[in-house]
Each structure stands twice: as C-alpha cells, then as structure tokens.
Amino acid sequence: MQLADIRTGMRDASHFQNRPVPQQLVLEMLDDAVWAPNHGLREPWRFVYVDNGSGDAMQNLQEPAPAYLIVVMKEDPNPHKRDEDFAAVFCLIQNFRLLAREKKLGVRRTMHEWIYDQKRSRLFGVREKECIAAVLDLGYFDQMQEASFTPLIELKFELL
C-alpha cells in the first residue's frame, strides 16, 4: 500500500461496531505513532485509555464508541515551545490514524467543550500544567468510508 493511495479513504468514522478495541493494539500503534517529536526532541504527550469496561466515564461527554484515547499534552509556559508541542501532538495523531487505517480501526478525532474544563479533565488524570489536546474515539467499522472530497491544493498554493 502506498501512502498516496489511502488519502482518499481517510475520513473519521461515524458508526462503530459493538466490538472491543484491544488495549494492546492501541499500545502497539502508539509505539509507531510517537515518531513525531519536534526539533527539540520533546515528547509532550501522554495518553489515557478508556474502554467500555470503565463504566460511564465518557457518557454524556462523547458520542458512543467502544474505546477512547485521551491525548494529553504538557503545557509549556513558552508560547513558541507550546505551539511546537501542539504541532507534534497532531502529527502523532495523524500517524495514529494512518496506522489505525491499516488495522481497519476507525478513529474519530474530537475536541468537545468539556476538554477545556479543568475540573472534568482532572477526572481523567490530567495534571496541572497539562491539557487535553484531543479525544480519539476508537472502534471497528463494517466497511471503510471514503472521503467525500478531494482538496485542490492548487487553490491554496501561491508563488512569490
């Protein structure tokens, strides 16, 4: 499989099968996805895995999914480093999505309002000087979903 061949198939999953997502699979994919450090080789991320066996932890916060991966980021007081860290975290998330696609695992990236509420974040073990960058809803879907558009990069490409 070529990376260019899957770009049209990348789209967040909307409906998941009622099938568990093995924690070990998530760990294996994260081992490869973390190859996204910034130039300072900082790894500003941490992960909290929540599955359906964790009770109602995500009820009324997220759409239903067999599992969730909460991506936590260190908040550096230096705005330049914080921006670099945020970019690295989202590179990691894209790596994870590409790896999940190989495993036929659907990923829905969300950033609901509750992630900015420190009180709620603390319930998931988010520490002081950390924030939730995104929540990845995880699950298997019956068939791969195709993207509904192909962006025309020439419309956003300028020469000086």
GUMIKOL-163129 format. One record per residue: x, y, z of N, C-alpha, C, O, CB in turn; residue in three letters. Coordinates in steps of 0.1 Angstrom, whole numbers, plus 2048, in hexadecimal, padded with zeros to 3 digits. Atoms other than C-alpha are relative to their C-alpha. Glycine has a CB too. Example, Ala and Ser with C-alpha at 12.3 -4.5 7.8 and 13.67 -1.06 7.14 Angstrom:
2
PT   nu   nv   nw  cau  cav  caw   cu   cv   cw   ou   ov   ow  cbu  cbv  cbw  residuo
PT  809  7F4  800  87B  7D3  84E  809  80C  800  813  80C  807  7F6  800  80C      ALA
PT  7F7  7F5  800  889  7F5  847  7F8  80B  808  7FD  816  809  804  805  7F2      SER
***
This chain:
160
PT   nu   nv   nw  cau  cav  caw   cu   cv   cw   ou   ov   ow  cbu  cbv  cbw  residuo
PT  809  7F4  800  800  800  800  809  80C  800  813  80D  807  7F6  800  80C      MET
PT  7F9  7F3  801  80C  823  7F7  7F9  80A  808  7EC  80A  808  802  804  7F1      GLN
PT  807  7F6  7F8  805  840  80E  7F7  809  7F7  7EC  80C  7FB  80B  809  806      LEU
PT  808  7F8  809  7F8  854  7F0  7F3  7F9  7FD  7E9  800  7FA  807  804  7F4      ALA
PT  80C  808  804  7DF  838  7E9  7F5  801  80B  7E9  7FF  808  803  7F2  7FE      ASP
PT  80A  800  7F5  7CD  83C  80B  7FB  80D  803  7F1  80F  80B  806  7FA  80C      ILE
PT  805  7F3  7FC  7C8  861  80C  7F2  802  7FD  7EB  809  804  808  80B  7F8      ARG
PT  80E  7FE  803  7A6  85F  7FB  7F7  7F8  80A  7EB  7FA  80B  7FD  7FC  7F2      THR
PT  808  808  7F7  79B  845  815  801  805  80E  7FA  800  817  805  7F2  800      GLY
PT  7FF  7FB  7F2  7A4  85A  834  7F4  808  803  7F2  813  7FD  80D  808  802      MET
PT  80C  7F9  7FB  785  865  846  7FD  7FB  80D  7FE  7EF  810  7F4  7FF  7F6      ARG
PT  804  804  7F3  77A  864  869  7F4  7F6  800  7EB  7F8  7F8  7FD  80C  80A      ASP
PT  80B  80A  800  764  846  871  7F4  807  807  7F5  80F  810  804  7F3  807      ALA
PT  80C  7FB  7FA  740  84E  87A  7F9  7F6  808  7F4  7F9  813  7F6  806  7F6      SER
PT  807  80A  7F8  732  82D  886  80A  7F4  802  810  7F0  7F8  7F3  7FB  7F8      HIS
PT  7F7  80B  7FD  745  811  897  7F8  7F4  803  7ED  7F4  808  809  804  80C      PHE
PT  806  80D  7FC  73E  7EC  89C  801  7FF  80F  80A  806  815  808  7F4  7F9      GLN
PT  7FF  802  7F2  738  7E1  8BF  80A  7F5  803  807  7EA  806  7F2  7FC  806      ASN
PT  7F5  809  7FF  75A  7D0  8C1  80B  807  808  80F  812  804  805  7FB  7F2      ARG
PT  7F6  7FA  7F8  775  7D6  8DB  80D  804  7F8  810  7FD  7EE  804  7F8  80B      PRO
PT  7F4  7FC  806  795  7E8  8D1  80B  7FC  80A  80C  801  815  801  80F  7FD      VAL
PT  7F6  805  7F6  7B3  7D5  8E1  80A  80B  804  80F  812  7FB  807  7F4  7FA      PRO
PT  7F7  7F6  7FB  7C8  7EC  8F7  80E  7FD  7FA  815  807  7F7  801  7FF  80F      GLN
PT  7F3  803  805  7E7  7D9  8EA  802  805  7F2  80D  80A  7EE  802  7F1  800      GLN
PT  7FF  7FA  80E  7DF  7E3  8C6  803  80F  800  80B  814  7F8  7F3  7FC  7F8      LEU
PT  7FE  7F2  7FF  7DD  807  8D0  80E  803  804  814  80C  7FF  7F6  806  80A      VAL
PT  7F2  7FE  7FC  7FE  805  8E2  80A  7FD  7F5  814  805  7F3  803  7F6  80C      LEU
PT  7F8  803  80B  80E  7F5  8C4  800  80B  7F5  80B  80F  7F0  7FC  7F3  7F9      GLU
PT  801  7F5  809  802  810  8AD  806  80D  805  80C  814  7FD  7F1  803  7FC      MET
PT  7F9  7F4  7FA  80D  82B  8C5  80F  7FF  7FF  816  80A  7FE  7FB  802  80E      LEU
PT  7F1  802  801  830  81C  8C5  805  806  7F3  810  80B  7F2  804  7F2  802      ASP
PT  7FC  7FB  80D  832  825  8A0  7FC  80F  7FE  803  817  7F8  7FA  7F8  7F5      ASP
PT  805  7F2  802  81D  845  8A1  808  80B  806  808  816  802  7F1  801  805      ALA
PT  7F8  7F5  7F9  834  857  8B9  80C  804  7F9  813  80D  7FE  804  7FA  80E      VAL
PT  7F5  7FB  808  84E  85B  89E  7FC  80D  7FA  7FC  80F  7ED  804  7F6  7F5      TRP
PT  804  7F3  804  842  87F  89C  805  80B  809  7FF  815  80C  7F1  801  7FE      ALA
PT  7FB  7F5  7F7  858  893  8B4  803  80D  7F9  806  80D  7ED  80C  7FB  808      PRO
PT  7FC  7F4  806  85F  8B7  8AF  80F  801  7FF  816  7F7  803  7FB  80C  808      ASN
PT  7F2  800  802  882  8C3  8A7  808  800  80D  814  7FD  80D  804  80D  7F8      HIS
PT  7FA  800  7F3  88A  8C6  8CC  800  7F2  806  804  7EF  811  7FA  809  80A      GLY
PT  801  80E  7FC  883  8A0  8CE  7F8  7FF  80D  7F9  7F5  814  80D  7FA  802      LEU
PT  809  801  7F5  869  8A8  8E9  7F5  7F6  7FC  7F0  7F7  7F0  7FA  80E  805      ARG
PT  80C  809  803  84D  88E  8EB  7F6  805  80A  7F5  800  815  803  7F1  802      GLU
PT  809  7F9  7F6  832  8A4  8FB  7F3  7F9  802  7E9  7FF  807  7FD  80E  7FA      PRO
PT  80D  806  7FF  817  88A  8FB  7FF  7F5  80B  809  7F0  810  7FD  7F9  7F3      TRP
PT  803  80B  7F7  807  871  912  7F2  7FB  7FC  7EA  803  7F6  800  805  810      ARG
PT  80C  806  805  7E9  85A  90D  7F8  7FA  80B  7FE  7F4  814  802  7F6  7F5      PHE
PT  809  807  7F6  7CB  84F  921  7F6  7F8  7F7  7EF  7FD  7EF  7F8  80B  809      VAL
PT  808  80A  808  7B9  830  913  7F3  7FE  808  7F4  7FA  814  807  7F3  7FD      TYR
PT  80D  802  7F9  794  82D  91C  7F8  7F6  7F7  7F6  7FA  7EB  7F8  80D  803      VAL
PT  808  809  808  780  80F  910  7F2  7FF  807  7EF  804  811  806  7F2  7FF      ASP
PT  80D  801  7FB  75C  805  915  7FF  7F9  80E  7F5  7FA  815  7F7  7F8  7F6      ASN
PT  800  807  7F3  766  7F0  933  803  80A  80C  802  806  817  80B  7F6  800      GLY
PT  7FD  7F6  7F6  76E  811  945  7F3  806  805  7F4  811  80B  809  80A  7FB      SER
PT  80C  7FA  7FB  74A  817  94D  7FB  80B  7F8  7FC  80B  7EB  801  805  80F      GLY
PT  806  7F4  807  739  838  944  809  80C  7FF  805  817  7FF  7F3  803  807      ASP
PT  7F6  7F5  7FF  759  84D  944  7FE  80A  7F5  7FF  816  7F7  80E  7FA  7FF      ALA
PT  801  7F7  80C  752  85B  921  7F1  803  7FD  7EF  80B  7F3  807  7FA  7F4      MET
PT  80E  7FE  803  72C  85B  922  7FD  80F  801  801  815  80A  7F7  7F8  809      GLN
PT  804  7F2  802  71D  87D  918  80B  809  7FD  809  815  7FD  7F9  804  80D      ASN
PT  7F4  7F8  804  740  889  90F  803  7FE  7F1  807  808  7EA  80C  7FD  809      LEU
PT  7FC  804  80E  746  877  8EE  7F5  7F8  7FA  7EC  7F3  801  80D  7F8  800      GLN
PT  809  80A  807  733  864  8D4  804  7F2  804  810  7F0  807  800  802  7F0      GLU
PT  7FC  80D  7FC  732  83F  8DC  80A  7FA  7F7  80A  7FB  7EA  7F3  7F7  800      PRO
PT  7F6  807  807  750  82B  8D2  805  7F5  808  804  7F6  815  80C  80A  7FC      ALA
PT  7FB  80B  7F8  760  80A  8DD  80C  804  809  80E  7FE  813  804  7F5  7F7      PRO
PT  7F5  7FB  7F8  77F  81D  8EA  803  80E  7FC  7FF  813  7F2  80C  7F6  7FE      ALA
PT  7FC  7F2  802  78E  83F  8ED  80F  801  804  813  7FB  80D  7F7  80A  809      TYR
PT  7F2  7FD  7FD  7B2  84C  8ED  800  80F  802  7FF  817  7F9  80A  7FB  7F5      LEU
PT  7FF  7F2  7FD  7B6  86D  8FF  80E  804  7FF  817  7FE  805  7FA  803  80F      ILE
PT  7F2  7FB  803  7D5  87F  8F2  802  80C  808  7FC  817  806  802  802  7F0      VAL
PT  7FD  7F5  7F7  7E3  894  90D  80E  806  7FC  817  7FF  7F8  801  7FB  80F      VAL
PT  7F4  7F8  804  7FE  8AF  906  805  808  80C  7FD  80E  813  7FD  808  7F4      MET
PT  7FA  7F7  7F7  816  8C0  91D  7FE  80F  7FB  800  811  7EF  810  7FD  802      LYS
PT  802  7F2  804  810  8E6  91E  80D  807  804  80F  80A  810  7F4  806  807      GLU
PT  7F3  7F9  7FE  832  8F7  91A  7FC  80F  802  7F4  814  7FA  80A  7FE  7F5      ASP
PT  803  7F2  7FF  831  91B  927  806  809  7F5  801  814  7F3  806  805  80D      PRO
PT  7FA  7F9  80B  846  926  909  7F6  7FE  7F4  7F4  7F2  7F0  80E  7FB  7FC      ASN
PT  80A  802  80B  82C  92C  8ED  806  7FA  7F3  7FF  7F2  7EC  7FA  80E  7FC      PRO
PT  7F9  806  80C  845  923  8D1  801  7F0  802  7FD  7E9  7F9  80E  806  7FE      HIS
PT  7FF  80E  7FE  84B  901  8E1  7F3  7F9  801  7F1  7EE  7FC  808  7FD  80E      LYS
PT  80E  805  7FF  826  8FC  8E9  7FB  7FD  7F2  7F4  7F3  7EF  7F7  809  808      ARG
PT  805  802  80E  81E  901  8C4  807  7F4  7F9  801  7ED  7F2  802  80D  7F8      ASP
PT  7F9  80B  806  839  8E9  8B9  7FB  7F3  806  7F9  7E9  7FF  80F  801  803      GLU
PT  806  80D  7FA  82C  8CF  8D2  7F3  7FD  7FB  7F0  7F1  7F8  800  802  80F      ASP
PT  80D  803  805  809  8D3  8C6  800  7FB  7F2  7F9  7F1  7EF  7F7  80D  800      PHE
PT  7FE  805  80E  814  8CE  8A2  805  7F2  800  800  7E9  7F9  80A  809  7F8      ALA
PT  7FA  80D  7FF  828  8AF  8AC  7F5  7F6  805  7F4  7EB  800  80B  7FF  80A      ALA
PT  80B  809  7FB  809  8A1  8BF  7F7  7FD  7F4  7F2  7F1  7F3  7F8  807  80B      VAL
PT  809  803  80B  7F4  8A5  8A0  806  7F8  7F5  7FF  7F1  7ED  7FA  80D  7FA      PHE
PT  7F9  80A  809  80E  894  88A  7FF  7F2  805  7FD  7E9  7FE  80F  805  7FF      CYS
PT  802  80E  7FA  80D  877  8A2  7F2  7FB  7FE  7F0  7EF  7FB  803  801  810      LEU
PT  80E  805  803  7E7  876  89F  7FE  7FC  7F2  7F7  7F2  7F0  7F6  80C  804      ILE
PT  802  804  80E  7E9  875  879  808  7F3  7FE  802  7EA  7F7  806  80B  7F7      GLN
PT  7F9  80D  801  804  859  87C  7F7  7F5  805  7F6  7EA  7FF  80D  801  807      ASN
PT  809  80A  7FA  7EC  846  893  7F4  7FD  7F7  7F1  7F1  7F5  7FB  805  80E      PHE
PT  80B  802  809  7CF  84B  87B  804  7F7  7F4  7FD  7EE  7EF  7FA  80D  7FB      ARG
PT  7FB  808  80B  7E4  83D  85E  802  7F2  804  7FF  7E8  7FD  80D  806  7FA      LEU
PT  7FD  80E  7FB  7EF  81F  873  7F3  7F9  802  7F1  7ED  800  808  801  80C      LEU
PT  80D  806  7FD  7CB  819  87E  7F9  7FC  7F3  7F2  7F1  7F2  7F7  80A  807      ALA
PT  806  804  80D  7C0  819  859  805  7F3  7FC  7FD  7EB  7F6  803  80B  7F6      ARG
PT  7FB  80D  803  7D7  7FC  853  7F9  7F4  807  7F8  7E9  802  80F  800  802      GLU
PT  806  80A  7F7  7C6  7E9  86F  7F1  7FF  7FF  7EA  7F8  806  804  802  80E      LYS
PT  80F  7FF  802  7A3  7F2  863  7F9  805  80C  7EE  801  80F  7FA  7F3  7FB      LYS
PT  806  7FA  7F4  79E  805  883  7FC  80E  7FD  804  816  7F8  80B  800  80C      LEU
PT  805  7F3  802  789  824  881  805  80A  80B  805  806  817  7F1  800  7FE      GLY
PT  7FC  7F6  7F6  794  844  892  7F8  80D  7FD  7F8  811  7F2  810  803  7FF      VAL
PT  807  7F4  801  77F  862  898  806  80A  80A  806  808  816  7F0  7FF  804      ARG
PT  7FA  7F6  7F7  792  881  8A5  7F6  80A  804  7EF  810  7FC  80D  806  7F8      ARG
PT  80A  7F6  7FB  77E  898  8BB  807  809  80A  811  806  810  7F4  7F9  807      THR
PT  7FB  7F6  7F7  784  8B7  8CF  7F3  807  806  7F1  813  803  809  80B  7F9      MET
PT  80C  7FA  7FA  764  8BD  8E3  803  80A  80B  80E  80A  810  7F7  7F5  805      HIS
PT  7FE  7F5  7F6  760  8DA  8FB  805  7FB  80D  80C  802  814  7F3  808  802      GLU
PT  7FC  805  7F2  764  8C4  91A  80F  7FE  801  814  7FF  80D  7F9  7F3  802      TRP
PT  7F2  802  7FF  789  8BF  912  807  80D  806  812  80C  80B  806  7FC  7F3      ILE
PT  7FB  7F3  7FB  78F  8E4  91C  7FC  802  80F  801  80C  815  7FC  80B  7F7      TYR
PT  804  7FF  7F2  77F  8DF  93E  80A  7F8  809  80A  7EC  809  7F1  7FA  802      ASP
PT  7F6  807  7F8  79B  8D8  957  7FA  7F6  80A  800  7EC  80C  808  80B  807      GLN
PT  806  809  7F6  784  8C8  970  7FC  7F3  7FA  7FF  7E8  7FF  7F3  807  806      LYS
PT  803  80D  807  778  8AE  957  80C  7F9  7FB  80D  7ED  7FC  7F6  803  7F4      ARG
PT  7F4  806  804  79A  8A9  949  808  7F9  80B  80D  7EE  809  80A  80B  7FA      SER
PT  7FA  806  7F4  7A7  8A1  96C  7FB  7F2  802  802  7E9  807  7FF  809  80C      ARG
PT  806  80D  7FE  78F  884  96D  807  7F5  7F7  806  7E9  7FB  7F1  800  7FC      LEU
PT  7F9  809  809  7A4  874  951  80F  800  803  816  7FB  7FB  7FD  803  7F2      PHE
PT  7F2  800  7FC  7C5  87A  963  808  80A  7F9  815  80A  7FA  805  7F3  7FD      GLY
PT  7F9  7F5  806  7CE  899  950  806  809  80C  7FF  80D  815  7F7  809  7F7      VAL
PT  7F9  7FA  7F5  7E8  8AA  966  801  80F  7FE  7FE  814  7F3  80E  7FB  802      ARG
PT  7FE  7F1  801  7F0  8CF  96D  80B  801  7F5  814  7F9  7F4  804  806  80E      GLU
PT  7F6  7FD  80B  804  8DE  94F  7FF  7F5  7F5  808  7F3  7EE  80E  800  806      LYS
PT  804  809  80B  7F3  8C4  938  7F3  805  7FB  7EB  80B  802  801  7F1  804      GLU
PT  80D  7FE  805  7D6  8C7  921  7FC  7F4  7F6  805  7ED  7F2  7FF  80E  7F8      CYS
PT  804  80A  80A  7C1  8B0  90B  801  806  7F2  7FB  811  7EF  7F1  7FB  803      ILE
PT  7FF  7FB  80D  7CB  8B5  8E7  7F5  7FC  7F7  7EF  803  7EF  80E  7FC  7F9      ALA
PT  80B  806  808  7B0  89E  8D8  7FC  7F3  806  804  7ED  80E  804  7FE  7F1      ALA
PT  805  80E  7FC  79C  87F  8DF  7FE  7F8  7F3  7F7  7FD  7EA  7F3  801  808      VAL
PT  801  808  80B  79E  863  8C6  7F6  7F5  804  7F8  7ED  80C  80D  7F9  7FB      LEU
PT  80A  80B  7FE  77E  84D  8C5  805  7F5  7F7  807  7F7  7EB  7F1  805  7FC      ASP
PT  7FA  80B  807  789  82B  8BA  7F6  7F4  7FE  7EE  7F2  807  80C  7FA  807      LEU
PT  808  80C  802  776  80D  8AB  801  7FB  7F2  807  802  7E9  7F1  804  802      GLY
PT  800  806  80D  773  7F6  88E  7F3  803  7F8  7E9  804  7FE  802  7F0  801      TYR
PT  80B  7FE  808  75C  7FD  871  7FF  7F5  7F6  809  7EF  7F2  800  80E  7FA      PHE
PT  802  80B  80A  74C  7E5  858  807  802  7F3  80D  7F9  7EE  7F1  7FF  7FE      ASP
PT  7F9  7FE  80D  75A  7F5  839  807  80E  801  803  817  808  7F6  800  7F4      GLN
PT  7F9  7F4  800  773  810  832  7F8  80B  7FA  7F1  809  7F0  80E  7FF  7F8      MET
PT  807  7F5  805  764  832  82D  809  808  7F7  815  80A  7FA  7FA  809  80B      GLN
PT  7F8  7F8  809  770  847  810  7FE  80F  803  7F3  813  807  7FC  7FD  7F1      GLU
PT  801  7F1  7FE  777  86C  812  7F6  806  7F6  7F5  801  7EB  80E  807  7FF      ALA
PT  80A  7FA  809  75C  882  803  806  80B  7F7  7FE  811  7EF  7F4  805  808      SER
PT  7FA  7F6  808  774  89A  7F4  80F  7FE  7FE  815  7F7  805  7FE  80E  806      PHE
PT  7F1  801  802  797  89D  7E5  804  80F  7FF  800  816  7F5  803  7F8  7F3      THR
PT  7FD  7F2  800  7A6  8BF  7ED  809  803  7F4  812  7FB  7F0  807  805  80D      PRO
PT  7F8  7FC  80B  7B5  8D2  7D0  80B  809  805  808  815  808  7F8  807  7F5      LEU
PT  7F5  7F8  7FA  7D7  8DE  7DD  804  80C  7F8  809  816  7FE  80B  7F7  803      ILE
PT  7FC  7F4  808  7DD  8F5  7C0  7F8  80C  804  7FD  817  802  7FD  7FD  7F1      GLU
PT  807  7F4  7FC  7C2  90C  7CE  806  807  80C  803  812  80F  7F2  7FC  803      LEU
PT  7FA  7FB  7F4  7D7  911  7ED  80F  801  7FF  816  804  809  7FD  7F7  80C      LYS
PT  7F2  7FF  803  7F9  912  7DD  804  80C  7F9  7FE  80F  7EE  805  7F3  7F8      PHE
PT  7FC  7F3  806  80A  933  7D6  80F  801  7FD  816  7FB  805  7FB  80C  809      GLU
PT  7F2  7FE  803  82B  93D  7C6  802  80F  803  7FA  818  801  803  7FD  7F2      LEU
PT  7FC  7F2  7FE  83D  95D  7D1  809  805  7F6  80D  810  7F6  806  801  80E      LEU
***
